[in-house]
Amino acid sequence: MEKVFNLVFCMEHQYPYYFYIMVGAVNKHTLLPVSINLHVCICSCLQINHLVIGHNGIMSTPAVSCVIRKRKAVGGIILTASHNPGGPNGDFGIKYNISSGGPAPEGITNKIFEISKSLQEYHICPDLKVDLSKIGKQTFEVDTFKPFTVEIVDSVDDYAEMLRGIFDFAALKELLSGANHINVRLDAMHGVVGPYVKKIVCEELGSPANSAVNCVPQEDFGGHHPDPNLTYAADLVKTMKGGEYDFGAAFDGDGDRNMVLGKHGFFVNPSDSVAVIAANIKSIPYFQKTGVKGLARSMPTSGALDNVAKTLQMDLYETPTGWKFFGNLMDAGKLSLCGEESFGTGSDHIREKDGLWAVLAWLSILATRKQSVEEIMKDHWQKFGRNFFTRYDYEEVDSDAANKMMKDLEAAMFDPSFKGKKFSSGDKTYEVAIADNFAYTDPVDGSVSKNQGLRIIFSDGSRVIFRLSGTGSAGATIRLYIDSYEKDAQKIYQDPQAILAPLVDIALKLSQLHERTGRTGPTVIT
């Protein structure tokens, strides 16, 4: 008996290009164009006869995960530049999410790759035209797929309904539009989250229309780099420093990352952001109902979340970078809240990080505590101590030079004499306690992920981490992470760059990063 499945499909842009996306294990290959502007061809050994596409082809990554789960689809395909520059001369990636709504694990993507090497033929249907601007179902008679249905849905509706079941919308509406409302500034950076911010935050929760900016999705993100950090969201940072707004946030191109700012531009480090949400998790009604199963962070993320987990006696997991590792823990009922230092925060409500969810989580905390962002953050440091954290990104570095630097650094670290070695900078001296290339054994399925980042952990718990990132637009991106814990109440308010300067100096000298890459400094500092 043939099985019939739904497939959720969305794109971040509309280009007149042809893309051929292989889904699942296939023997006979039938490909079907489904868009006027973007002829996407999909094939599967399972007969997929129902596609769900966001209005005008636009849907955020969190919304795709939501819709896959709600409609029990076999999976979803996302065409996206993510947090990288978009447009005809920018990035355009393809993601496949499985039936849980999360990114396909390596076992599936490896199979897809192997199958792609043996494809002998495919069939297309070039005359199939779908009106992406018309909400509703369109049915076609196509050989092998009879009938073939393409359903265009409102991009926001299902996602907004989900959020209503997670947060106290009445409390949020009072916070944003009541008698003593706060002023917020939300920058969608011309990514796909703009319509979600407008419809949910402005129209439903009552924040003024002008509190949300750059909300019209554009193919090239208005010519900007849609990465929500202090460098690429500089306009928001400048506006927040003016003091007119109490809360600010920026989102990336596909809506799964976020940056939080307080009044006068007070910056909330992403590692601190997930820790604050964890410490105030009962401010969110969803967790009052479900309880908290566990917390998790990616390995490079600071230990701020660890401090909360220890104090509140919650299970904590340290995973490699990549949301799929969190998804496995969630599916096993081990994880409720997680975050990455790369501005990604989320929970088990879906299987992707979720920028707007994180912003509403913060607003829920503000509504409950009736304090400013800065007051909440400083109270948190007083209670749990502070992990001073910074990340240096060296983007578009020559790949050969980057790989050689990492290889030589690893060789030096693995020398038996490296452990116990002391490094000094200024009046600070650090002794190496652990030096390794991080490996992770998944507690759910036992799978092992090796070579996830070079770690130097000093005897005081401070960490220096080096990673090569594969999410940039060109060349290689070297990321240097520095993490150092401080409990002294007299020191926790100091400038992170000043506190971490000795560790940064040691890391750069040890790796010879500038000499090996020809750089004089990082592209981005977080």
C-alpha positions as CSV (number, residue, x, y, z in Angstrom):
1,M,0.0,0.0,0.0
2,E,1.4,3.4,-1.0
3,K,1.9,6.0,1.8
4,V,1.0,9.6,1.1
5,F,2.7,12.4,3.0
6,N,2.6,16.2,3.4
7,L,5.7,18.2,2.8
8,V,6.2,21.7,4.2
9,F,8.2,24.0,1.9
10,C,9.3,27.5,2.2
11,M,11.8,29.9,0.7
12,E,13.4,33.1,2.0
13,H,13.7,34.6,-1.5
14,Q,12.2,34.2,-4.9
15,Y,14.7,33.8,-7.7
16,P,14.3,32.6,-11.3
17,Y,16.7,29.7,-10.7
18,Y,16.2,25.9,-10.9
19,F,16.9,23.8,-7.8
20,Y,16.6,20.1,-7.6
21,I,16.1,18.8,-4.0
22,M,16.3,15.1,-3.3
23,V,14.3,13.9,-0.3
24,G,14.7,10.3,1.1
25,A,15.9,7.2,-0.6
26,V,14.8,7.0,-4.2
27,N,14.9,4.5,-7.0
28,K,12.7,6.1,-9.6
29,H,13.0,9.9,-9.7
30,T,10.1,12.2,-10.5
31,L,10.7,15.9,-9.9
32,L,7.9,18.5,-9.8
33,P,8.3,22.3,-10.2
34,V,6.1,24.0,-7.7
35,S,6.7,27.8,-8.0
36,I,6.4,30.4,-10.7
37,N,9.6,32.2,-9.8
38,L,11.5,29.3,-8.2
39,H,11.0,26.0,-9.9
40,V,11.7,23.6,-7.1
41,C,11.8,19.9,-7.9
42,I,11.1,17.4,-5.2
43,C,11.4,13.6,-5.5
44,S,11.0,10.7,-3.0
45,C,10.4,7.0,-2.8
46,L,7.4,8.0,-0.7
47,Q,4.6,9.5,-2.8
48,I,4.3,13.1,-1.6
49,N,1.1,14.5,-2.9
50,H,0.6,17.5,-0.7
51,L,2.9,20.5,-0.4
52,V,2.4,23.3,2.1
53,I,4.0,26.6,1.2
54,G,4.0,29.9,3.0
55,H,2.2,32.9,1.5
56,N,4.4,34.4,-1.3
57,G,6.9,31.6,-0.5
58,I,8.0,33.3,2.7
59,M,8.1,31.5,6.1
60,S,10.6,31.7,9.0
61,T,12.6,28.7,10.0
62,P,10.9,28.4,13.4
63,A,7.5,28.6,11.6
64,V,8.5,25.8,9.3
65,S,9.3,23.6,12.3
66,C,6.0,24.6,13.9
67,V,4.0,23.7,10.7
68,I,5.8,20.4,10.2
69,R,4.9,19.3,13.7
70,K,1.3,20.6,13.6
71,R,0.5,19.1,10.3
72,K,2.5,15.9,10.9
73,A,4.4,16.4,7.7
74,V,7.1,14.0,6.6
75,G,9.5,16.9,6.6
76,G,10.2,20.3,5.1
77,I,12.6,22.1,2.8
78,I,13.9,25.5,3.5
79,L,15.8,27.7,1.0
80,T,17.7,30.3,3.0
81,A,20.7,32.5,3.4
82,S,20.3,32.2,7.2
83,H,22.4,34.9,8.8
84,N,24.6,35.4,5.8
85,P,24.4,38.0,3.0
86,G,21.6,37.1,0.5
87,G,20.7,38.0,-3.0
88,P,22.0,36.8,-6.4
89,N,25.6,37.4,-5.3
90,G,25.1,36.2,-1.8
91,D,24.3,32.9,0.0
92,F,21.5,30.6,-0.9
93,G,21.4,27.3,1.1
94,I,19.1,24.3,1.2
95,K,18.0,22.8,4.5
96,Y,16.0,19.7,5.0
97,N,14.0,19.2,8.3
98,I,12.6,15.9,9.3
99,S,9.2,15.0,10.7
100,S,10.1,16.2,14.2
101,G,10.5,19.7,12.7
102,G,14.3,19.7,13.4
103,P,17.3,19.7,11.1
104,A,18.1,16.4,9.5
105,P,20.7,14.5,11.5
106,E,24.0,13.4,9.9
107,G,22.7,9.9,9.3
108,I,20.0,11.2,6.9
109,T,22.1,13.9,5.2
110,N,24.8,11.3,4.6
111,K,22.3,9.0,2.9
112,I,21.0,11.8,0.8
113,F,24.5,12.6,-0.3
114,E,25.2,9.0,-1.2
115,I,22.0,8.7,-3.2
116,S,22.8,11.9,-5.1
117,K,26.0,10.3,-6.4
118,S,24.1,7.5,-8.1
119,L,21.1,9.4,-9.7
120,Q,20.8,8.5,-13.3
121,E,17.7,10.5,-14.4
122,Y,14.9,12.7,-13.2
123,H,11.6,13.8,-14.7
124,I,10.3,17.3,-14.5
125,C,6.9,19.0,-15.1
126,P,7.8,22.4,-16.4
127,D,4.2,23.4,-17.1
128,L,3.0,23.2,-13.5
129,K,2.3,26.8,-12.4
130,V,1.5,27.6,-8.8
131,D,0.2,31.0,-7.6
132,L,2.1,31.6,-4.4
133,S,0.1,34.8,-3.7
134,K,-3.2,33.0,-3.4
135,I,-4.0,31.5,0.0
136,G,-5.8,28.1,-0.3
137,K,-5.4,24.8,-2.1
138,Q,-4.6,24.3,-5.7
139,T,-4.9,20.8,-7.2
140,F,-3.2,19.4,-10.2
141,E,-3.3,16.2,-12.2
142,V,0.3,15.0,-12.5
143,D,1.4,11.5,-13.6
144,T,2.3,9.4,-10.6
145,F,0.9,12.0,-8.2
146,K,-2.9,12.1,-8.6
147,P,-4.1,14.4,-7.4
148,F,-1.2,16.7,-6.5
149,T,-2.2,19.4,-4.0
150,V,-0.3,22.6,-3.3
151,E,-1.6,24.5,-0.3
152,I,-0.6,28.1,0.3
153,V,-1.0,29.1,3.9
154,D,-0.8,32.3,5.9
155,S,2.8,32.3,7.0
156,V,2.1,33.6,10.5
157,D,-1.2,32.0,11.7
158,D,0.0,28.6,12.9
159,Y,3.1,30.0,14.5
160,A,1.1,32.8,16.3
161,E,-1.4,30.2,17.6
162,M,1.5,28.2,19.0
163,L,2.9,31.3,20.8
164,R,-0.5,32.0,22.4
165,G,-0.3,28.7,24.1
166,I,3.2,29.4,25.4
167,F,3.0,32.9,26.7
168,D,0.6,35.1,28.7
169,F,-0.5,37.4,25.9
170,A,-2.7,39.5,28.2
171,A,0.4,40.3,30.4
172,L,2.5,41.0,27.3
173,K,-0.2,43.3,25.9
174,E,-0.3,45.2,29.2
175,L,3.5,45.5,29.1
176,L,3.6,46.8,25.5
177,S,0.4,48.9,25.3
178,G,-1.0,49.4,28.8
179,A,-1.0,52.5,30.9
180,N,2.6,52.0,32.0
181,H,3.9,50.4,28.9
182,I,7.5,50.1,27.9
183,N,8.9,51.3,24.6
184,V,10.5,48.7,22.4
185,R,12.5,48.7,19.2
186,L,12.5,45.5,17.1
187,D,14.7,45.3,13.9
188,A,13.8,42.5,11.5
189,M,16.8,43.4,9.3
190,H,14.6,42.9,6.2
191,G,14.5,39.1,6.9
192,V,11.5,36.8,7.0
193,V,10.5,37.6,10.6
194,G,9.2,41.0,9.7
195,P,5.6,39.9,9.1
196,Y,5.6,37.9,12.3
197,V,6.8,40.9,14.4
198,K,4.2,43.2,12.8
199,K,1.3,40.8,13.2
200,I,2.1,39.4,16.6
201,V,3.9,42.2,18.5
202,C,2.3,45.2,16.9
203,E,-1.2,44.2,15.8
204,E,-2.0,41.6,18.5
205,L,0.0,42.8,21.5
206,G,-0.4,46.5,20.7
207,S,3.1,47.8,20.4
208,P,3.1,50.9,18.1
209,A,3.6,50.2,14.5
210,N,6.8,52.3,14.4
211,S,8.3,50.1,17.1
212,A,9.2,47.5,14.5
213,V,11.5,48.5,11.6
214,N,12.9,46.9,8.5
215,C,10.0,44.5,8.5
216,V,9.6,44.1,4.7
217,P,11.5,40.9,3.6
218,Q,13.9,41.6,0.8
219,E,15.8,39.3,-1.4
220,D,19.2,40.8,-0.4
221,F,18.1,42.0,3.1
222,G,18.3,45.6,1.9
223,G,22.0,45.1,1.0
224,H,22.9,44.4,4.6
225,H,24.3,41.4,6.5
226,P,21.3,40.0,8.5
227,D,23.4,38.8,11.5
228,P,22.0,40.1,14.8
229,N,25.2,41.2,16.5
230,L,26.8,44.5,17.6
231,T,28.6,44.9,14.3
232,Y,25.8,44.2,11.7
233,A,22.9,45.5,13.8
234,A,24.8,48.8,14.4
235,D,21.8,50.9,13.5
236,L,19.7,49.3,16.3
237,V,22.6,49.7,18.7
238,K,22.9,53.4,17.9
239,T,19.2,53.9,18.3
240,M,19.1,52.1,21.6
241,K,21.9,54.2,23.0
242,G,19.7,57.3,22.6
243,G,17.7,56.2,25.6
244,E,14.2,56.4,24.0
245,Y,13.6,52.7,24.1
246,D,13.5,50.3,27.1
247,F,14.0,47.1,25.1
248,G,15.5,46.3,21.8
249,A,16.0,43.2,19.7
250,A,17.3,42.2,16.2
251,F,16.6,39.1,14.2
252,D,18.6,37.3,11.5
253,G,17.5,36.5,7.9
254,D,15.5,33.4,8.6
255,G,14.2,34.4,12.0
256,D,15.9,31.9,14.3
257,R,18.5,34.1,15.9
258,N,18.1,37.2,18.1
259,M,20.1,39.8,19.9
260,V,18.7,41.5,23.1
261,L,19.5,45.1,24.2
262,G,18.4,47.1,27.1
263,K,18.0,50.9,27.5
264,H,21.0,53.0,26.5
265,G,22.2,50.0,24.4
266,F,22.9,47.6,27.3
267,F,24.1,44.5,25.6
268,V,22.9,41.0,26.7
269,N,25.4,38.4,25.7
270,P,23.7,35.4,24.2
271,S,25.2,33.1,26.7
272,D,23.8,35.2,29.5
273,S,20.4,35.5,27.7
274,V,19.7,31.8,27.9
275,A,20.9,31.7,31.5
276,V,18.5,34.5,32.5
277,I,15.6,32.8,30.8
278,A,16.5,29.6,32.6
279,A,16.7,31.4,36.0
280,N,13.2,33.0,35.4
281,I,11.7,30.1,33.4
282,K,8.5,30.0,35.5
283,S,7.7,33.5,34.1
284,I,6.6,31.6,31.0
285,P,3.3,29.7,31.4
286,Y,4.3,26.9,29.1
287,F,7.0,25.7,31.6
288,Q,4.6,26.0,34.5
289,K,2.5,23.3,32.7
290,T,5.3,21.1,31.3
291,G,8.0,21.5,34.0
292,V,11.7,21.8,33.2
293,K,13.2,18.5,31.9
294,G,16.8,19.8,31.5
295,L,19.0,22.6,30.1
296,A,21.7,22.5,27.4
297,R,24.2,24.7,25.7
298,S,26.7,24.3,22.9
299,M,30.3,23.7,24.0
300,P,31.6,27.2,23.0
301,T,28.8,28.9,24.9
302,S,29.9,30.3,28.2
303,G,29.2,28.4,31.5
304,A,26.6,30.9,32.6
305,L,23.9,28.3,32.1
306,D,25.8,25.8,34.1
307,N,25.7,28.1,37.1
308,V,21.9,28.3,36.9
309,A,21.6,24.5,36.5
310,K,23.8,23.8,39.5
311,T,21.9,26.3,41.7
312,L,18.5,25.1,40.7
313,Q,19.5,21.4,40.5
314,M,18.6,21.0,36.9
315,D,20.3,18.5,34.5
316,L,22.7,20.2,32.1
317,Y,24.0,18.9,28.7
318,E,27.1,20.3,26.8
319,T,26.8,19.5,23.1
320,P,28.6,20.3,19.9
321,T,27.4,23.3,17.9
322,G,24.3,22.5,15.9
323,W,20.7,22.4,16.8
324,K,20.2,18.8,15.8
325,F,22.0,17.7,19.0
326,F,19.5,19.6,21.1
327,G,16.7,18.1,19.1
328,N,17.8,14.6,19.9
329,L,17.7,15.4,23.6
330,M,14.2,17.0,23.3
331,D,12.8,14.1,21.4
332,A,14.0,11.8,24.3
333,G,12.3,14.0,26.9
334,K,15.6,15.2,28.4
335,L,15.6,18.8,27.4
336,S,13.4,21.9,27.8
337,L,15.6,25.0,27.2
338,C,18.8,25.5,25.3
339,G,21.0,28.1,23.7
340,E,24.1,28.8,21.6
341,E,26.5,31.8,21.9
342,S,25.8,32.5,18.3
343,F,22.6,34.3,19.2
344,G,20.4,31.2,19.1
345,T,17.9,30.4,21.9
346,G,15.0,28.0,22.0
347,S,13.0,25.4,23.8
348,D,11.2,22.1,23.1
349,H,8.1,23.9,21.7
350,I,9.7,23.3,18.3
351,R,12.9,21.8,17.1
352,E,14.7,24.9,15.9
353,K,16.1,27.9,17.6
354,D,13.4,30.7,17.7
355,G,14.3,34.4,17.7
356,L,10.8,35.8,18.3
357,W,10.1,33.2,21.0
358,A,13.3,34.3,22.8
359,V,12.2,38.0,22.6
360,L,8.8,37.1,24.0
361,A,10.5,35.1,26.8
362,W,12.5,38.2,27.7
363,L,9.4,40.4,27.6
364,S,7.6,37.9,29.9
365,I,10.4,38.2,32.4
366,L,10.2,42.0,32.2
367,A,6.4,41.8,32.8
368,T,6.8,39.5,35.8
369,R,9.8,41.2,37.5
370,K,8.9,44.8,36.6
371,Q,12.6,45.6,36.2
372,S,14.7,46.9,33.3
373,V,16.9,44.6,31.2
374,E,20.0,46.0,32.9
375,E,18.6,45.5,36.4
376,I,17.6,41.9,35.7
377,M,21.0,41.1,34.3
378,K,22.9,42.7,37.2
379,D,20.7,40.9,39.7
380,H,21.5,37.7,37.9
381,W,25.3,38.2,38.1
382,Q,24.9,39.0,41.8
383,K,23.1,35.7,42.5
384,F,25.0,33.4,40.1
385,G,28.3,35.1,39.4
386,R,29.3,36.2,35.9
387,N,30.9,34.4,33.1
388,F,32.9,37.0,31.2
389,F,32.7,35.9,27.6
390,T,33.8,37.2,24.2
391,R,34.0,35.7,20.7
392,Y,36.4,36.9,17.9
393,D,35.3,36.1,14.4
394,Y,37.8,36.1,11.6
395,E,35.7,35.9,8.5
396,E,36.7,34.8,4.9
397,V,40.1,33.7,6.0
398,D,42.2,31.7,3.4
399,S,41.0,28.1,4.0
400,D,44.4,26.5,3.6
401,A,46.0,28.9,6.1
402,A,43.1,28.4,8.6
403,N,43.3,24.6,8.4
404,K,47.1,24.7,8.8
405,M,46.9,26.9,11.8
406,M,44.4,24.6,13.5
407,K,46.4,21.5,12.7
408,D,49.6,23.0,14.1
409,L,47.8,24.3,17.2
410,E,46.3,20.9,17.9
411,A,49.7,19.3,17.5
412,A,51.1,21.7,20.1
413,M,48.2,21.1,22.5
414,F,48.5,17.3,22.2
415,D,52.2,17.3,23.2
416,P,52.4,15.6,26.6
417,S,54.3,18.6,28.0
418,F,51.4,21.0,27.2
419,K,49.3,20.0,30.2
420,G,50.5,21.9,33.3
421,K,52.2,24.5,31.2
422,K,51.9,28.1,32.4
423,F,51.1,31.1,30.3
424,S,51.3,34.8,31.4
425,S,50.1,38.1,30.2
426,G,50.4,41.3,32.2
427,D,49.9,40.3,35.9
428,K,47.9,37.2,35.0
429,T,49.2,33.6,34.9
430,Y,47.1,30.6,33.8
431,E,48.0,26.9,34.1
432,V,46.7,24.4,31.5
433,A,44.5,21.7,33.1
434,I,42.9,20.2,30.1
435,A,43.7,20.4,26.3
436,D,41.6,18.5,23.9
437,N,39.5,18.4,20.7
438,F,36.0,18.3,22.0
439,A,34.1,15.0,21.4
440,Y,30.5,14.3,22.3
441,T,28.8,11.0,23.0
442,D,25.0,11.5,22.5
443,P,23.3,10.2,25.7
444,V,20.2,9.2,23.6
445,D,21.6,7.1,20.8
446,G,25.3,6.7,21.7
447,S,26.6,8.3,18.5
448,V,30.0,10.0,18.8
449,S,30.8,13.4,17.3
450,K,34.5,14.1,17.2
451,N,36.7,17.1,16.3
452,Q,34.2,19.7,17.5
453,G,36.6,22.4,18.6
454,L,40.0,22.8,20.3
455,R,39.7,23.5,24.0
456,I,42.3,24.8,26.5
457,I,40.8,24.8,30.0
458,F,42.9,26.4,32.7
459,S,43.1,25.4,36.3
460,D,40.8,28.3,37.4
461,G,38.1,27.1,34.9
462,S,38.8,29.8,32.3
463,R,38.5,28.5,28.7
464,V,40.1,29.3,25.3
465,I,38.4,27.6,22.4
466,F,39.2,27.6,18.6
467,R,36.8,26.5,16.0
468,L,36.5,26.6,12.2
469,S,32.9,27.5,11.2
470,G,31.2,26.2,8.1
471,T,28.4,28.7,8.0
472,G,30.1,31.7,6.4
473,S,29.8,32.9,2.8
474,A,33.3,32.4,1.5
475,G,36.7,31.0,2.7
476,A,36.9,29.9,6.3
477,T,35.8,31.6,9.5
478,I,38.0,31.1,12.5
479,R,36.2,31.6,15.8
480,L,38.0,32.3,19.0
481,Y,36.0,32.0,22.3
482,I,37.1,33.2,25.7
483,D,35.2,32.3,28.9
484,S,36.2,33.2,32.4
485,Y,34.0,33.0,35.6
486,E,34.0,35.7,38.3
487,K,32.1,35.6,41.6
488,D,33.6,38.6,43.3
489,A,30.8,41.2,43.5
490,Q,33.3,44.0,43.2
491,K,34.4,42.8,39.8
492,I,31.3,41.5,38.0
493,Y,30.4,44.9,36.4
494,Q,33.7,45.4,34.7
495,D,34.2,45.6,30.9
496,P,34.5,42.0,29.5
497,Q,37.2,43.1,27.0
498,A,39.4,44.5,29.8
499,I,38.9,41.4,32.0
500,L,39.5,39.0,29.2
501,A,42.4,40.9,27.5
502,P,45.1,38.6,29.1
503,L,43.4,35.5,27.9
504,V,42.9,36.9,24.4
505,D,46.6,37.9,24.3
506,I,47.7,34.4,25.3
507,A,45.3,32.8,22.8
508,L,46.6,34.9,19.9
509,K,50.2,34.3,20.7
510,L,49.8,30.6,21.2
511,S,47.9,30.1,17.9
512,Q,49.8,32.8,16.0
513,L,46.4,33.5,14.4
514,H,47.3,37.0,13.1
515,E,50.6,35.9,11.7
516,R,49.3,32.8,10.1
517,T,46.2,34.5,8.5
518,G,47.6,37.9,7.7
519,R,44.9,39.6,9.8
520,T,45.5,42.4,12.2
521,G,42.2,41.9,14.1
522,P,38.8,40.2,14.0
523,T,36.0,41.0,11.7
524,V,33.4,40.8,14.5
525,I,33.7,40.9,18.3
526,T,30.8,39.7,20.4
